[in-house]
Amino acid sequence: MNELHNNLDRIRERIRMACMKTGRDPREVQLLLATKTVAASPIRTAIAAGYPLIAENRIQELKEKHAALQDIPHINHFIGHLQTNKVKELLRYDVACLQSLDRIELAEKLQQRLAAENRTLDVLIQVNTSGESSKFGVHPDAAVALVRQIANLPALKIRGLMTIGLLSSDNEKVRNCFRLLYRLRQEIAGCHIPGVVMQELSMGMSGDLEAAIAEGATIVRVGTAVFGQRNTPDSFYWNEQL
Ligand SMILES: *Cc1c(COP(=O)(O)O)cnc(C)c1O
């Protein structure tokens, strides 16, 4: 289907324009495809079109699509809330980066399993910059302390921060979330914690990627603007009750 290619072109162009406006190099911004609820076939088309970085929110979907996409080279990140008892399963599906690490209990469990398998894992620390209780992430005030704790776990390689901005039509409020994440990255980088690399800022989605890029995003995570509206509401993925 050509619509998918058109959508990908449009997103590329939006990223390019946003970079131009703020004097950034578009090569600094990676497009990650958020593929929750999307069938394997359109994902395959997008990968083949030159967008190999994809991410799921739930282990069950990761499992199904990992099997369906095994023959086509791509890179998997995980961007959903991860229960501690799902760690072992996550590690089965060669996920290159867990973007949603937000608590020490989960980090310790990961450390345990990774050490047993003699592996390491890249992670981003998810920060709740919007103050909404329905979204996961460490409180901004507790982020530095969490990074220090996780930095002591040798199997986990901290590469940066991730956030979901406020879902609001008030552009300034949305931008404040992204600005907060940028400032946190600078603050953490200034702490010079051994082993901690504050390279990535994963922020911005279909509706707010321009604001995120203006505030320094290095990874934007796009779903709907590429694959179309989802039937499942996001609360299914983002709800505390999960
Ligand atoms: C679904 C999702 C996205 C993409 O959202 P869209 O609005 O569809 O672009 C980005 N990040 C996370 C964590 C998601 O769950």
The ligand as an SDF file (V2000), in Angstrom:
LIG
                    3D

 15 15  0  0  0  0  0  0  0  0999 V2000
    1.9680    4.4040   21.3160 C   0  0  0  0  0  0  0  0  0  0  0  0
    3.1930    5.0540   21.7970 C   0  0  0  0  0  0  0  0  0  0  0  0
    3.8570    6.0070   21.0030 C   0  0  0  0  0  0  0  0  0  0  0  0
    3.3590    6.4740   19.6630 C   0  0  0  0  0  0  0  0  0  0  0  0
    2.2110    7.2430   19.8140 O   0  0  0  0  0  0  0  0  0  0  0  0
    1.4590    7.8890   18.5390 P   0  0  0  0  0  0  0  0  0  0  0  0
    0.6740    8.9880   19.1110 O   0  0  0  0  0  0  0  0  0  0  0  0
    0.6270    6.7980   17.9450 O   0  0  0  0  0  0  0  0  0  0  0  0
    2.5040    8.3490   17.5970 O   0  0  0  0  0  0  0  0  0  0  0  0
    5.0250    6.5510   21.5230 C   0  0  0  0  0  0  0  0  0  0  0  0
    5.5160    6.1860   22.7210 N   0  0  0  0  0  0  0  0  0  0  0  0
    4.9110    5.2780   23.5060 C   0  0  0  0  0  0  0  0  0  0  0  0
    5.4980    4.9160   24.8200 C   0  0  0  0  0  0  0  0  0  0  0  0
    3.7320    4.6820   23.0610 C   0  0  0  0  0  0  0  0  0  0  0  0
    3.1090    3.7900   23.8520 O   0  0  0  0  0  0  0  0  0  0  0  0
  1  2  1  0
  2  3  1  0
  2 14  2  0
  3  4  1  0
  3 10  2  0
  4  5  1  0
  5  6  1  0
  6  7  2  0
  6  8  1  0
  6  9  1  0
 10 11  1  0
 11 12  2  0
 12 13  1  0
 12 14  1  0
 14 15  1  0
M  END
$$$$
